Every structure is written in C-alpha cells, then in structure tokens.
Amino acid sequence: MSLKPNPQIKIKHTQIFINNEWHNSASGKVFPVLNPATAEKICDVQEGDKADAEKAIQAAKKAFQIGSTWRTMDASERGRLLYKFGDLMEQNHEYLANLQSLENGKTFKDSCGDVIFAIRTIRYFAGCADKIHGKTIPGDGDTFTYTRLEPVGVCGLIIPWNFPVLLFCNKFGPAIAAGNTIVLKPAEQTPLTSIYLASLVLEAGFPPGVVNVVPGYGPTAGGALTASHDVDKVSFTGSTEVGKLIQQAAGQSNTKRITLEMGGKSPLVICNDVDVDEAVVIAHNALFMNHGQCCCAGSRTFVHEDIYDEFVKKSTALAMKRVVGDPFDDKTVQGPQIDDEQFAKIFDLIESGKKEGAKLECGGGRHGSKGYFVQPTVFSNVQDHMRIAKEEIFGPVMQIFKFKTLDEAIERSNNTEYGLAAGIITKDINKAILYSNAVRAGTIWVNCFFSGSAQTPFGGYKMSGQGREFGTDALHEYCEIKTVTIKIPQKNS
Ligand code: ADP
C-alpha cells in the first residue's frame, strides 16, 4: 500500500472526549496547536482543565464500578475491542501519519513507521488480554491459595509530544488489556492525534467512560490527574523534572501507583575492532533519529582513541549530508524541532558547548528562517564535565568523546544520573557481555541501537524511570495482585 503525504488534511476533531461524547471545555477556553515547520496555527483545541479532568475521572470511575459492562466483559472481548481498534488504525494509517507529521514535524515516512509500530503494539496487547492470570500456590497449612491479577482501576496516562501515536498506544494497550479505565492527557503540542484516536475508540465500540481523552496543559489538566484521589495509577512519559512532580503529587494525594519513563543521556561505546563506516552509521542514527528528540538517544558517543579522528571526520560528513526541511517532502530526513522552547534550549546548550571548549565540527545554527529547524550539529573533543555531556539536549546535536580502555568507558557510561539505555559496538563478544552486565541501564543495544518491539520491555534505571513499558512487564504495571486463600476442610462431613 502506498501512503501519500498530505499537509492539507482536514482536522476532524478538536474536542474533549468523555464518556464516549465530545465536549467543549467547561471554562470555554481553547488553545492553539502550531505546525512546527512554519510556527503557524493549525487549529484551536478545547482546553481541558481541572473541571474537565474531574468529569473524565468520574466517567472512568463509573465505568470501573463492580458489575459495570466493562467489569463484567470477558477478557477475550476486551482483546477483540483492541483488535478492532488496531484494524481501524490500519484503515486510517495515511490520515494518522499525516496528522502526526503536521502537529509534530517528523517526516511523513517516519510517521508511517511510528503508526505501524503503534498498531503492532495494540495487537500485541490485544492478544494478551485473555492471558493475564495468576498462580496457584502451595501455602502452608490446610489452605488452597491462588492469585488473581486484577486491574488497578482508573489510570491517568500522561504522554509527551515526541511519539504521540506510539505513546498513546503503548499506555492505552496494556491498560485496557488488563481491564482498567483511562483518562489520557496528550501533550499540549500534539493533542490532535490523541483526539483522533479517541474517535477510533468510539468507532471500535468501547463502552462509555472506559477511555477518556482530555487535551490541555500539564500543570492544569495533567495536575488534576496526578492530584486526584479517584485516580489509582498514573503512567507518565516525559521529563525527569515533571516526573518528580508526579511522584510528589502521588505521595501528597492517595499514594497512587506510578510508572515513569523520563530522560536519558545514553552512552554508545565504539570499540577499536569495528568496521568504522558501519559504526558511524549506527551512531549517527542513534543520535539523529526523530531529530534527536528521543529519550533514549545515543547522545554520548564514546569512541576509542585508535579510530577517533577517522570517526569524527566521517560522522561530520554524514551529518552534513542530512536533508533538513519540509517533513512532507520525500527527500527530507529531518524536520523541525517541536517548539520555540525546545529550539531555544538546544541553542543555549550549543552555545555552552562552544564556551566550555568542545570543538564544533559542523552545524550549530538555525536552518532557514521559518519554523523550528536546527542544523545537524556535531561536537568533538567533548569532556565529561561539560553541560552538553550531562544534560539532555533533545535535538540534532552529537557529542563525541574519546576513550582508551573498556573499563574507563564503563565507568564513564555509568557516570550519569540517568539509566535509560546504552550501547556498544564491537566484534568481541566478551567486551559486549562485560559492558552489558556492567552498565546500569534498562536497555543495552549491542551492534545496533533503537532496536525494539512491542514484545520487549523498555524503561529506566536511576532517574530515567520506574516500571517498564511494552512486553508482558508493561501489563503487570497495570495490574494489582490479589491473593485468595481458602481453608480446605480435612474431611467431608
Ligand atoms: P517535555 O519536556 O518533553 O515537553 P514534559 O515533561 O514537560 O515533557 O511533558 C510531558 C507531559 O507531561 C505533557 O503531556 C505535559 O503536558 C505533562 N505535564 C507537564 N507538567 C505537568 C504537571 N505538573 N503535572 C502533570 N503533567 C504535566
């Protein structure tokens, strides 16, 4: 099937989705969604605030009541609804990909790929819905004990803007498969895809109140979810700064369960036994994928001193070849950054890199004069104390470090408060295993980067997060374990 890019698509939905109905905001307020390629307004969206979030929470709470349609539905039927939702996504693949590129600025090709990954994720969790089960346990005494995995309850799902469709699905999929009800808050920069996905929820036939989508800002709509006593769990993806606020809000309200997937400063170590050309390509994609806007980006490239100069030269040449521009143009590999705030943050960090003595090999400036485009940028001679070595840039800015021994590379890889991912490129299996065991991160890639699927758990050590997404581990994040113990009579009286 050949999908066509079209920036002129009609925006079909801009309202708040509660109880299977479309609503305007209680306050009457709307907020603008901008096209990052032009900084012009695409449309206004209803601005959900505390009152709207509360209404959605109550709808989700009602749908979760004992005896409700949702609570009495067979697990296999929940799976069928998810399959139906996945099929609807597939039928609307082209529209969804266009909508995502329009609001997010990623290339249409990348958006098409994201949607495929998202559909696979939905289908994976659809298949899991009727395979969530507990254990029978040989407890002591005259008892029979078994466990049930039950849904946690009302789940607040808070997602960021960098993979709007995929992140909707990787939280919605397991939450729904496990039988929870949800209130999802999309990022304020990219609400349109989530609102559109809500229309597919309606079409798929989910009962009212099971899925609610409240677009709005973080501290208001998001804050209402995290502070609510009627929300049993929050699953958040975004910055470490906001993740900390969510932990606090959980502690100050009802100690709701939380899953956090936050920032990273992931190392990628290139040993001296590699094919340099191949390693350059892996490291390039590890950083520049999605315009550098990936929490697990390989943003600290450690290169062995024997191949350092050649590696820097080739990496710079490759970065300079990147075609930056209109996300709907087939030749483009890099679109704009998401907004003016990220744009300013990236340039602030680029300036700090120059000031602190890193060598700017290429880029460093704005691309064009409209929208939020950043030139592909490469720094060499980066030292561990520099801000660009420690802070998450979330932009197309590569940092290349030099190392001598694997022990040193391990120590420096671990020298960060983050622990989302790490990678090593080597032909030596012993080095690969040593490194994989020694680095404190939730994902280690060997001779690849960003490889992952719906089946493989993903999440962070240290300040990169808590809990896991994808795979059966994600399902367990949306379940409570109930232990049932039954006294066994000793004789039949
Ligand atoms: P980024 O830095 O990638 O934009 P953020 O952590 O700021 O990520 O935002 C990720 C998501 O968290 C967005 O949906 C945003 O609206 C939401 N958010 C931001 N601040 C809060 C908050 N105080 N409480 C709840 N959600 C928030």
Boltz pocket constraint, residues with backbone or C-beta under 6 A from the ligand:
constraints:
  - pocket:
      binder: B
      contacts: [[A, 158], [A, 159], [A, 160], [A, 161], [A, 185], [A, 186], [A, 187], [A, 188], [A, 216], [A, 217], [A, 218], [A, 219], [A, 220], [A, 221], [A, 222], [A, 223], [A, 226], [A, 237], [A, 238], [A, 239], [A, 240], [A, 242], [A, 243], [A, 245], [A, 246]]
      max_distance: 6.0
